[in-house]
């Protein structure tokens, strides 16, 4: 294992210590678990899956912009270009 130093807010440190005591696990073990979850969540959703999810909500919300439907392709192309 590699030793590292992490700075937490007072609230984070307090709640993490309480969780550690309640679960009977070390603070270090809880931090490693949190890092694992963060790393896993970043790898588990591919760009294609994110795009599929985005496309699945098209038309479900109102923007308040009446020209949006007429200029959808332009707005979408602009949004995709800015994500790169």
N, C-alpha and C positions, 0 to 999 in steps of 0.2 A: 504494500500500500504506500501511497505517497501522502505525506503530511502537508496540509495546506492551511492557510488562515483565511477566515471569512468574517466579514463584519456584518452584524445583524442590528436591526433597530432594537430598542428596548422592548417593544411589544413582541417582536419576533423571538427574541431570546427568552422572555418570560413564558410565552406560550409554548415554545419548544421544550423548555425545561419541564413544564407542567405535563406536556404530552409524554415526555420521556418517563417521568415518574408513573403516570397512569398506565402506560403500556409495559413498563418494566424493561425498556430498551434504552440504550445509550443515545445521547444527543447525536453522536457521530453516526450511529446506525440509521437514525431517522433522516439525517442530512443526506447520507448516501442513498437511501431509499427515494428521497425526493429528487435527487439528481438523476437517478435511474429512470424515474417516471418522466421527468422532463426530456431526457434524451430519447426515450422510447416514443413519446408523443410526437416529437419532431420527425422521427424516421417513419412512423406508421402511416402518416398521411402524405401521399405523394402529390405532386403538382397536379397530375391528372385527376386524382380524387378530389382535390380542392376545387378544380374547375367543374367537375361533375356536380358537386354540391352547390356551387354558385349557380350553375345553369338550372338546377332543379327548383330554384326559388324565383326564377324569372316570371314576372307577371303577377306575383302574389302580393306585392306592395305598391302603394301609390307614391309617386315622387312629388306630386304637386307641380310638375313641369309638363304642360300640355304638349310641347313639341317633342318630348322624349320618345314617344312611340314612332313618330315620323323620322326621327334622326337616331334611332336605336343603334344602327350599325356604326355610325360615327362615334357615338358615346362609348360603345363597347370597345371599338378599336382603340380609342384613346385610353380607356381604362386598362386594357391589356398591355398597351405600350408602356404605360407608367409603372406597371408591375415588374417589368424586366430589369 
